[in-house]
Amino acid sequence: MEGEINNFIMVWTIAASTMSYCHTIGKLTSQGTSRLIALLPAIILLFLLPLRLTSIHLGGPSSFVI
């Protein structure tokens, strides 16, 4: 369980920084394909982050919120 808490902290730290990146890129780039290309890796990362959590008690709510 100790490793799971470390994974949980890592997942939420990366998620917060990725959401901050998305917010900043959304302000700086114009609408269209350039914004989509800039945000697509971050969106994929946000979909894959909860898979690092193996506990249903941490992974389920994290998946729902992220």
N, CA, C and O atoms as a Maestro MAE file, in Angstrom:
{
 s_m_m2io_version
 :::
 2.0.0
}

f_m_ct {
 s_m_title
 :::
 protein
 m_atom[264] {
  # First column is atom index #
  i_m_mmod_type
  r_m_x_coord
  r_m_y_coord
  r_m_z_coord
  i_m_residue_number
  s_m_chain_name
  s_m_pdb_residue_name
  s_m_pdb_atom_name
  i_m_atomic_number
  :::
  1 25 0.819 -1.202 0.000 1 A "MET " " N  " 7
  2 3 0.000 0.000 0.000 1 A "MET " " CA " 6
  3 2 0.857 1.257 0.000 1 A "MET " " C  " 6
  4 15 0.434 2.312 -0.474 1 A "MET " " O  " 8
  5 25 2.066 1.131 0.539 2 A "GLU " " N  " 7
  6 3 2.935 2.297 0.593 2 A "GLU " " CA " 6
  7 2 3.333 2.775 -0.802 2 A "GLU " " C  " 6
  8 15 3.425 3.978 -1.047 2 A "GLU " " O  " 8
  9 25 3.566 1.837 -1.709 3 A "GLY " " N  " 7
  10 3 3.890 2.191 -3.087 3 A "GLY " " CA " 6
  11 2 2.700 2.801 -3.803 3 A "GLY " " C  " 6
  12 15 2.858 3.644 -4.686 3 A "GLY " " O  " 8
  13 25 1.498 2.366 -3.414 4 A "GLU " " N  " 7
  14 3 0.286 2.895 -4.043 4 A "GLU " " CA " 6
  15 2 0.071 4.367 -3.684 4 A "GLU " " C  " 6
  16 15 -0.386 5.150 -4.516 4 A "GLU " " O  " 8
  17 25 0.395 4.736 -2.468 5 A "ILE " " N  " 7
  18 3 0.273 6.141 -2.059 5 A "ILE " " CA " 6
  19 2 1.261 6.996 -2.850 5 A "ILE " " C  " 6
  20 15 0.926 8.108 -3.259 5 A "ILE " " O  " 8
  21 25 2.469 6.489 -3.067 6 A "ASN " " N  " 7
  22 3 3.445 7.229 -3.870 6 A "ASN " " CA " 6
  23 2 2.949 7.386 -5.307 6 A "ASN " " C  " 6
  24 15 3.103 8.454 -5.899 6 A "ASN " " O  " 8
  25 25 2.351 6.328 -5.875 7 A "ASN " " N  " 7
  26 3 1.779 6.422 -7.216 7 A "ASN " " CA " 6
  27 2 0.638 7.428 -7.252 7 A "ASN " " C  " 6
  28 15 0.509 8.184 -8.215 7 A "ASN " " O  " 8
  29 25 -0.187 7.445 -6.216 8 A "PHE " " N  " 7
  30 3 -1.316 8.368 -6.134 8 A "PHE " " CA " 6
  31 2 -0.832 9.812 -6.130 8 A "PHE " " C  " 6
  32 15 -1.382 10.657 -6.835 8 A "PHE " " O  " 8
  33 25 0.183 10.090 -5.348 9 A "ILE " " N  " 7
  34 3 0.732 11.444 -5.279 9 A "ILE " " CA " 6
  35 2 1.350 11.830 -6.616 9 A "ILE " " C  " 6
  36 15 1.181 12.957 -7.081 9 A "ILE " " O  " 8
  37 25 2.072 10.887 -7.239 10 A "MET " " N  " 7
  38 3 2.690 11.158 -8.532 10 A "MET " " CA " 6
  39 2 1.626 11.426 -9.605 10 A "MET " " C  " 6
  40 15 1.768 12.353 -10.402 10 A "MET " " O  " 8
  41 25 0.563 10.614 -9.624 11 A "VAL " " N  " 7
  42 3 -0.502 10.780 -10.615 11 A "VAL " " CA " 6
  43 2 -1.156 12.145 -10.473 11 A "VAL " " C  " 6
  44 15 -1.373 12.823 -11.477 11 A "VAL " " O  " 8
  45 25 -1.475 12.562 -9.265 12 A "TRP " " N  " 7
  46 3 -2.156 13.837 -9.083 12 A "TRP " " CA " 6
  47 2 -1.234 15.024 -9.315 12 A "TRP " " C  " 6
  48 15 -1.697 16.084 -9.735 12 A "TRP " " O  " 8
  49 25 0.059 14.872 -9.052 13 A "THR " " N  " 7
  50 3 1.002 15.938 -9.355 13 A "THR " " CA " 6
  51 2 1.127 16.133 -10.862 13 A "THR " " C  " 6
  52 15 1.116 17.262 -11.354 13 A "THR " " O  " 8
  53 25 1.245 15.030 -11.585 14 A "ILE " " N  " 7
  54 3 1.334 15.111 -13.042 14 A "ILE " " CA " 6
  55 2 0.025 15.630 -13.628 14 A "ILE " " C  " 6
  56 15 0.040 16.415 -14.576 14 A "ILE " " O  " 8
  57 25 -1.106 15.199 -13.075 15 A "ALA " " N  " 7
  58 3 -2.406 15.660 -13.577 15 A "ALA " " CA " 6
  59 2 -2.567 17.163 -13.375 15 A "ALA " " C  " 6
  60 15 -3.056 17.857 -14.267 15 A "ALA " " O  " 8
  61 25 -2.165 17.670 -12.223 16 A "ALA " " N  " 7
  62 3 -2.286 19.111 -11.967 16 A "ALA " " CA " 6
  63 2 -1.387 19.914 -12.900 16 A "ALA " " C  " 6
  64 15 -1.795 20.954 -13.419 16 A "ALA " " O  " 8
  65 25 -0.173 19.435 -13.112 17 A "SER " " N  " 7
  66 3 0.718 20.172 -14.007 17 A "SER " " CA " 6
  67 2 0.249 20.079 -15.460 17 A "SER " " C  " 6
  68 15 0.411 21.033 -16.221 17 A "SER " " O  " 8
  69 25 -0.326 18.947 -15.849 18 A "THR " " N  " 7
  70 3 -0.846 18.807 -17.209 18 A "THR " " CA " 6
  71 2 -2.059 19.701 -17.431 18 A "THR " " C  " 6
  72 15 -2.204 20.297 -18.498 18 A "THR " " O  " 8
  73 25 -2.918 19.796 -16.444 19 A "MET " " N  " 7
  74 3 -4.077 20.687 -16.572 19 A "MET " " CA " 6
  75 2 -3.642 22.149 -16.632 19 A "MET " " C  " 6
  76 15 -4.255 22.952 -17.336 19 A "MET " " O  " 8
  77 25 -2.598 22.491 -15.902 20 A "SER " " N  " 7
  78 3 -2.048 23.846 -15.974 20 A "SER " " CA " 6
  79 2 -1.465 24.118 -17.366 20 A "SER " " C  " 6
  80 15 -1.639 25.205 -17.917 20 A "SER " " O  " 8
  81 25 -0.784 23.135 -17.918 21 A "TYR " " N  " 7
  82 3 -0.257 23.247 -19.280 21 A "TYR " " CA " 6
  83 2 -1.389 23.450 -20.282 21 A "TYR " " C  " 6
  84 15 -1.291 24.304 -21.163 21 A "TYR " " O  " 8
  85 25 -2.456 22.675 -20.154 22 A "CYS " " N  " 7
  86 3 -3.596 22.802 -21.074 22 A "CYS " " CA " 6
  87 2 -4.230 24.185 -20.981 22 A "CYS " " C  " 6
  88 15 -4.605 24.769 -21.998 22 A "CYS " " O  " 8
  89 25 -4.350 24.700 -19.782 23 A "HIS " " N  " 7
  90 3 -4.937 26.023 -19.590 23 A "HIS " " CA " 6
  91 2 -4.061 27.096 -20.251 23 A "HIS " " C  " 6
  92 15 -4.573 27.996 -20.916 23 A "HIS " " O  " 8
  93 25 -2.758 26.995 -20.067 24 A "THR " " N  " 7
  94 3 -1.841 27.973 -20.635 24 A "THR " " CA " 6
  95 2 -1.804 27.894 -22.162 24 A "THR " " C  " 6
  96 15 -1.849 28.920 -22.841 24 A "THR " " O  " 8
  97 25 -1.723 26.683 -22.696 25 A "ILE " " N  " 7
  98 3 -1.698 26.516 -24.150 25 A "ILE " " CA " 6
  99 2 -3.010 26.983 -24.760 25 A "ILE " " C  " 6
  100 15 -3.016 27.540 -25.858 25 A "ILE " " O  " 8
  101 25 -4.117 26.765 -24.067 26 A "GLY " " N  " 7
  102 3 -5.410 27.220 -24.562 26 A "GLY " " CA " 6
  103 2 -5.484 28.729 -24.693 26 A "GLY " " C  " 6
  104 15 -6.175 29.244 -25.572 26 A "GLY " " O  " 8
  105 25 -4.780 29.437 -23.829 27 A "LYS " " N  " 7
  106 3 -4.757 30.897 -23.906 27 A "LYS " " CA " 6
  107 2 -3.806 31.404 -24.989 27 A "LYS " " C  " 6
  108 15 -4.086 32.410 -25.641 27 A "LYS " " O  " 8
  109 25 -2.687 30.714 -25.180 28 A "LEU " " N  " 7
  110 3 -1.630 31.223 -26.043 28 A "LEU " " CA " 6
  111 2 -1.810 30.889 -27.519 28 A "LEU " " C  " 6
  112 15 -1.383 31.667 -28.372 28 A "LEU " " O  " 8
  113 25 -2.418 29.774 -27.842 29 A "THR " " N  " 7
  114 3 -2.521 29.376 -29.244 29 A "THR " " CA " 6
  115 2 -3.895 29.729 -29.798 29 A "THR " " C  " 6
  116 15 -4.876 29.855 -29.065 29 A "THR " " O  " 8
  117 25 -3.928 29.882 -31.108 30 A "SER " " N  " 7
  118 3 -5.204 30.182 -31.751 30 A "SER " " CA " 6
  119 2 -6.000 28.900 -31.940 30 A "SER " " C  " 6
  120 15 -5.445 27.802 -31.892 30 A "SER " " O  " 8
  121 25 -7.294 29.043 -32.153 31 A "GLN " " N  " 7
  122 3 -8.153 27.887 -32.326 31 A "GLN " " CA " 6
  123 2 -7.814 27.171 -33.617 31 A "GLN " " C  " 6
  124 15 -7.382 27.783 -34.594 31 A "GLN " " O  " 8
  125 25 -8.015 25.876 -33.604 32 A "GLY " " N  " 7
  126 3 -7.781 25.098 -34.814 32 A "GLY " " CA " 6
  127 2 -6.859 23.933 -34.565 32 A "GLY " " C  " 6
  128 15 -6.731 23.440 -33.444 32 A "GLY " " O  " 8
  129 25 -6.220 23.503 -35.632 33 A "THR " " N  " 7
  130 3 -5.399 22.300 -35.555 33 A "THR " " CA " 6
  131 2 -4.134 22.506 -34.728 33 A "THR " " C  " 6
  132 15 -3.639 21.554 -34.125 33 A "THR " " O  " 8
  133 25 -3.601 23.720 -34.684 34 A "SER " " N  " 7
  134 3 -2.399 23.947 -33.877 34 A "SER " " CA " 6
  135 2 -2.678 23.739 -32.394 34 A "SER " " C  " 6
  136 15 -1.848 23.184 -31.674 34 A "SER " " O  " 8
  137 25 -3.843 24.183 -31.940 35 A "ARG " " N  " 7
  138 3 -4.216 23.968 -30.545 35 A "ARG " " CA " 6
  139 2 -4.472 22.487 -30.282 35 A "ARG " " C  " 6
  140 15 -4.089 21.967 -29.234 35 A "ARG " " O  " 8
  141 25 -5.108 21.818 -31.217 36 A "LEU " " N  " 7
  142 3 -5.378 20.393 -31.063 36 A "LEU " " CA " 6
  143 2 -4.088 19.597 -30.991 36 A "LEU " " C  " 6
  144 15 -3.955 18.700 -30.158 36 A "LEU " " O  " 8
  145 25 -3.140 19.917 -31.855 37 A "ILE " " N  " 7
  146 3 -1.857 19.210 -31.853 37 A "ILE " " CA " 6
  147 2 -1.107 19.473 -30.547 37 A "ILE " " C  " 6
  148 15 -0.442 18.573 -30.034 37 A "ILE " " O  " 8
  149 25 -1.198 20.667 -30.011 38 A "ALA " " N  " 7
  150 3 -0.515 20.993 -28.756 38 A "ALA " " CA " 6
  151 2 -1.171 20.313 -27.564 38 A "ALA " " C  " 6
  152 15 -0.483 19.965 -26.605 38 A "ALA " " O  " 8
  153 25 -2.477 20.116 -27.602 39 A "LEU " " N  " 7
  154 3 -3.193 19.554 -26.463 39 A "LEU " " CA " 6
  155 2 -3.371 18.041 -26.525 39 A "LEU " " C  " 6
  156 15 -3.640 17.420 -25.497 39 A "LEU " " O  " 8
  157 25 -3.233 17.442 -27.679 40 A "LEU " " N  " 7
  158 3 -3.485 16.016 -27.828 40 A "LEU " " CA " 6
  159 2 -2.587 15.133 -26.946 40 A "LEU " " C  " 6
  160 15 -3.104 14.196 -26.338 40 A "LEU " " O  " 8
  161 25 -1.285 15.375 -26.844 41 A "PRO " " N  " 7
  162 3 -0.477 14.546 -25.927 41 A "PRO " " CA " 6
  163 2 -0.907 14.686 -24.468 41 A "PRO " " C  " 6
  164 15 -0.874 13.709 -23.720 41 A "PRO " " O  " 8
  165 25 -1.303 15.868 -24.062 42 A "ALA " " N  " 7
  166 3 -1.750 16.072 -22.684 42 A "ALA " " CA " 6
  167 2 -3.064 15.344 -22.419 42 A "ALA " " C  " 6
  168 15 -3.255 14.785 -21.339 42 A "ALA " " O  " 8
  169 25 -3.967 15.346 -23.391 43 A "ILE " " N  " 7
  170 3 -5.244 14.660 -23.229 43 A "ILE " " CA " 6
  171 2 -5.033 13.159 -23.128 43 A "ILE " " C  " 6
  172 15 -5.657 12.491 -22.304 43 A "ILE " " O  " 8
  173 25 -4.148 12.630 -23.971 44 A "ILE " " N  " 7
  174 3 -3.851 11.200 -23.909 44 A "ILE " " CA " 6
  175 2 -3.217 10.848 -22.567 44 A "ILE " " C  " 6
  176 15 -3.543 9.819 -21.975 44 A "ILE " " O  " 8
  177 25 -2.317 11.695 -22.089 45 A "LEU " " N  " 7
  178 3 -1.686 11.460 -20.789 45 A "LEU " " CA " 6
  179 2 -2.727 11.454 -19.668 45 A "LEU " " C  " 6
  180 15 -2.652 10.619 -18.766 45 A "LEU " " O  " 8
  181 25 -3.685 12.361 -19.709 46 A "LEU " " N  " 7
  182 3 -4.712 12.408 -18.670 46 A "LEU " " CA " 6
  183 2 -5.612 11.172 -18.702 46 A "LEU " " C  " 6
  184 15 -6.118 10.748 -17.663 46 A "LEU " " O  " 8
  185 25 -5.813 10.594 -19.887 47 A "PHE " " N  " 7
  186 3 -6.580 9.353 -19.968 47 A "PHE " " CA " 6
  187 2 -5.802 8.165 -19.402 47 A "PHE " " C  " 6
  188 15 -6.396 7.257 -18.820 47 A "PHE " " O  " 8
  189 25 -4.492 8.165 -19.568 48 A "LEU " " N  " 7
  190 3 -3.673 7.025 -19.161 48 A "LEU " " CA " 6
  191 2 -3.188 7.086 -17.711 48 A "LEU " " C  " 6
  192 15 -2.822 6.054 -17.148 48 A "LEU " " O  " 8
  193 25 -3.178 8.246 -17.108 49 A "LEU " " N  " 7
  194 3 -2.658 8.381 -15.741 49 A "LEU " " CA " 6
  195 2 -3.365 7.504 -14.711 49 A "LEU " " C  " 6
  196 15 -2.673 6.869 -13.914 49 A "LEU " " O  " 8
  197 25 -4.685 7.425 -14.673 50 A "PRO " " N  " 7
  198 3 -5.321 6.601 -13.641 50 A "PRO " " CA " 6
  199 2 -5.012 5.113 -13.759 50 A "PRO " " C  " 6
  200 15 -5.248 4.371 -12.806 50 A "PRO " " O  " 8
  201 25 -4.501 4.659 -14.879 51 A "LEU " " N  " 7
  202 3 -4.163 3.249 -15.026 51 A "LEU " " CA " 6
  203 2 -2.957 2.862 -14.176 51 A "LEU " " C  " 6
  204 15 -2.718 1.675 -13.955 51 A "LEU " " O  " 8
  205 25 -2.201 3.834 -13.701 52 A "ARG " " N  " 7
  206 3 -1.060 3.544 -12.819 52 A "ARG " " CA " 6
  207 2 -1.507 3.153 -11.418 52 A "ARG " " C  " 6
  208 15 -0.726 2.577 -10.659 52 A "ARG " " O  " 8
  209 25 -2.739 3.454 -11.068 53 A "LEU " " N  " 7
  210 3 -3.250 3.139 -9.740 53 A "LEU " " CA " 6
  211 2 -3.941 1.775 -9.783 53 A "LEU " " C  " 6
  212 15 -4.870 1.567 -10.563 53 A "LEU " " O  " 8
  213 25 -3.487 0.860 -8.950 54 A "THR " " N  " 7
  214 3 -4.045 -0.489 -8.965 54 A "THR " " CA " 6
  215 2 -5.159 -0.670 -7.946 54 A "THR " " C  " 6
  216 15 -5.974 -1.582 -8.092 54 A "THR " " O  " 8
  217 25 -5.219 0.156 -6.936 55 A "SER " " N  " 7
  218 3 -6.263 0.069 -5.924 55 A "SER " " CA " 6
  219 2 -7.555 0.696 -6.455 55 A "SER " " C  " 6
  220 15 -7.543 1.813 -6.974 55 A "SER " " O  " 8
  221 25 -8.646 -0.017 -6.324 56 A "ILE " " N  " 7
  222 3 -9.935 0.500 -6.811 56 A "ILE " " CA " 6
  223 2 -10.383 1.704 -5.986 56 A "ILE " " C  " 6
  224 15 -11.104 2.567 -6.488 56 A "ILE " " O  " 8
  225 25 -9.962 1.766 -4.732 57 A "HIS " " N  " 7
  226 3 -10.372 2.872 -3.864 57 A "HIS " " CA " 6
  227 2 -9.679 4.180 -4.233 57 A "HIS " " C  " 6
  228 15 -10.214 5.255 -3.963 57 A "HIS " " O  " 8
  229 25 -8.514 4.108 -4.837 58 A "LEU " " N  " 7
  230 3 -7.824 5.312 -5.292 58 A "LEU " " CA " 6
  231 2 -8.006 5.528 -6.794 58 A "LEU " " C  " 6
  232 15 -8.150 6.665 -7.244 58 A "LEU " " O  " 8
  233 25 -8.001 4.455 -7.562 59 A "GLY " " N  " 7
  234 3 -8.080 4.562 -9.014 59 A "GLY " " CA " 6
  235 2 -9.456 4.952 -9.515 59 A "GLY " " C  " 6
  236 15 -9.565 5.719 -10.472 59 A "GLY " " O  " 8
  237 25 -10.521 4.437 -8.888 60 A "GLY " " N  " 7
  238 3 -11.880 4.741 -9.332 60 A "GLY " " CA " 6
  239 2 -12.228 6.216 -9.239 60 A "GLY " " C  " 6
  240 15 -12.599 6.819 -10.245 60 A "GLY " " O  " 8
  241 25 -12.120 6.812 -8.060 61 A "PRO " " N  " 7
  242 3 -12.417 8.244 -7.953 61 A "PRO " " CA " 6
  243 2 -11.451 9.119 -8.756 61 A "PRO " " C  " 6
  244 15 -11.852 10.153 -9.290 61 A "PRO " " O  " 8
  245 25 -10.201 8.716 -8.842 62 A "SER " " N  " 7
  246 3 -9.241 9.490 -9.638 62 A "SER " " CA " 6
  247 2 -9.633 9.469 -11.108 62 A "SER " " C  " 6
  248 15 -9.580 10.498 -11.782 62 A "SER " " O  " 8
  249 25 -10.026 8.307 -11.606 63 A "SER " " N  " 7
  250 3 -10.461 8.212 -12.998 63 A "SER " " CA " 6
  251 2 -11.687 9.082 -13.249 63 A "SER " " C  " 6
  252 15 -11.795 9.722 -14.294 63 A "SER " " O  " 8
  253 25 -12.597 9.103 -12.304 64 A "PHE " " N  " 7
  254 3 -13.813 9.887 -12.458 64 A "PHE " " CA " 6
  255 2 -13.508 11.383 -12.477 64 A "PHE " " C  " 6
  256 15 -14.065 12.116 -13.294 64 A "PHE " " O  " 8
  257 25 -12.636 11.838 -11.591 65 A "VAL " " N  " 7
  258 3 -12.352 13.274 -11.479 65 A "VAL " " CA " 6
  259 2 -11.459 13.751 -12.616 65 A "VAL " " C  " 6
  260 15 -11.698 14.817 -13.184 65 A "VAL " " O  " 8
  261 25 -10.438 12.977 -12.951 66 A "ILE " " N  " 7
  262 3 -9.530 13.408 -14.027 66 A "ILE " " CA " 6
  263 2 -10.262 13.316 -15.329 66 A "ILE " " C  " 6
  264 15 -9.698 13.628 -16.378 66 A "ILE " " O  " 8
  :::
 }
 m_bond[263] {
  # First column is bond index #
  i_m_from
  i_m_to
  i_m_order
  :::
  1 1 2 1
  2 2 3 1
  3 3 4 2
  4 3 5 1
  5 5 6 1
  6 6 7 1
  7 7 8 2
  8 7 9 1
  9 9 10 1
  10 10 11 1
  11 11 12 2
  12 11 13 1
  13 13 14 1
  14 14 15 1
  15 15 16 2
  16 15 17 1
  17 17 18 1
  18 18 19 1
  19 19 20 2
  20 19 21 1
  21 21 22 1
  22 22 23 1
  23 23 24 2
  24 23 25 1
  25 25 26 1
  26 26 27 1
  27 27 28 2
  28 27 29 1
  29 29 30 1
  30 30 31 1
  31 31 32 2
  32 31 33 1
  33 33 34 1
  34 34 35 1
  35 35 36 2
  36 35 37 1
  37 37 38 1
  38 38 39 1
  39 39 40 2
  40 39 41 1
  41 41 42 1
  42 42 43 1
  43 43 44 2
  44 43 45 1
  45 45 46 1
  46 46 47 1
  47 47 48 2
  48 47 49 1
  49 49 50 1
  50 50 51 1
  51 51 52 2
  52 51 53 1
  53 53 54 1
  54 54 55 1
  55 55 56 2
  56 55 57 1
  57 57 58 1
  58 58 59 1
  59 59 60 2
  60 59 61 1
  61 61 62 1
  62 62 63 1
  63 63 64 2
  64 63 65 1
  65 65 66 1
  66 66 67 1
  67 67 68 2
  68 67 69 1
  69 69 70 1
  70 70 71 1
  71 71 72 2
  72 71 73 1
  73 73 74 1
  74 74 75 1
  75 75 76 2
  76 75 77 1
  77 77 78 1
  78 78 79 1
  79 79 80 2
  80 79 81 1
  81 81 82 1
  82 82 83 1
  83 83 84 2
  84 83 85 1
  85 85 86 1
  86 86 87 1
  87 87 88 2
  88 87 89 1
  89 89 90 1
  90 90 91 1
  91 91 92 2
  92 91 93 1
  93 93 94 1
  94 94 95 1
  95 95 96 2
  96 95 97 1
  97 97 98 1
  98 98 99 1
  99 99 100 2
  100 99 101 1
  101 101 102 1
  102 102 103 1
  103 103 104 2
  104 103 105 1
  105 105 106 1
  106 106 107 1
  107 107 108 2
  108 107 109 1
  109 109 110 1
  110 110 111 1
  111 111 112 2
  112 111 113 1
  113 113 114 1
  114 114 115 1
  115 115 116 2
  116 115 117 1
  117 117 118 1
  118 118 119 1
  119 119 120 2
  120 119 121 1
  121 121 122 1
  122 122 123 1
  123 123 124 2
  124 123 125 1
  125 125 126 1
  126 126 127 1
  127 127 128 2
  128 127 129 1
  129 129 130 1
  130 130 131 1
  131 131 132 2
  132 131 133 1
  133 133 134 1
  134 134 135 1
  135 135 136 2
  136 135 137 1
  137 137 138 1
  138 138 139 1
  139 139 140 2
  140 139 141 1
  141 141 142 1
  142 142 143 1
  143 143 144 2
  144 143 145 1
  145 145 146 1
  146 146 147 1
  147 147 148 2
  148 147 149 1
  149 149 150 1
  150 150 151 1
  151 151 152 2
  152 151 153 1
  153 153 154 1
  154 154 155 1
  155 155 156 2
  156 155 157 1
  157 157 158 1
  158 158 159 1
  159 159 160 2
  160 159 161 1
  161 161 162 1
  162 162 163 1
  163 163 164 2
  164 163 165 1
  165 165 166 1
  166 166 167 1
  167 167 168 2
  168 167 169 1
  169 169 170 1
  170 170 171 1
  171 171 172 2
  172 171 173 1
  173 173 174 1
  174 174 175 1
  175 175 176 2
  176 175 177 1
  177 177 178 1
  178 178 179 1
  179 179 180 2
  180 179 181 1
  181 181 182 1
  182 182 183 1
  183 183 184 2
  184 183 185 1
  185 185 186 1
  186 186 187 1
  187 187 188 2
  188 187 189 1
  189 189 190 1
  190 190 191 1
  191 191 192 2
  192 191 193 1
  193 193 194 1
  194 194 195 1
  195 195 196 2
  196 195 197 1
  197 197 198 1
  198 198 199 1
  199 199 200 2
  200 199 201 1
  201 201 202 1
  202 202 203 1
  203 203 204 2
  204 203 205 1
  205 205 206 1
  206 206 207 1
  207 207 208 2
  208 207 209 1
  209 209 210 1
  210 210 211 1
  211 211 212 2
  212 211 213 1
  213 213 214 1
  214 214 215 1
  215 215 216 2
  216 215 217 1
  217 217 218 1
  218 218 219 1
  219 219 220 2
  220 219 221 1
  221 221 222 1
  222 222 223 1
  223 223 224 2
  224 223 225 1
  225 225 226 1
  226 226 227 1
  227 227 228 2
  228 227 229 1
  229 229 230 1
  230 230 231 1
  231 231 232 2
  232 231 233 1
  233 233 234 1
  234 234 235 1
  235 235 236 2
  236 235 237 1
  237 237 238 1
  238 238 239 1
  239 239 240 2
  240 239 241 1
  241 241 242 1
  242 242 243 1
  243 243 244 2
  244 243 245 1
  245 245 246 1
  246 246 247 1
  247 247 248 2
  248 247 249 1
  249 249 250 1
  250 250 251 1
  251 251 252 2
  252 251 253 1
  253 253 254 1
  254 254 255 1
  255 255 256 2
  256 255 257 1
  257 257 258 1
  258 258 259 1
  259 259 260 2
  260 259 261 1
  261 261 262 1
  262 262 263 1
  263 263 264 2
  :::
 }
}
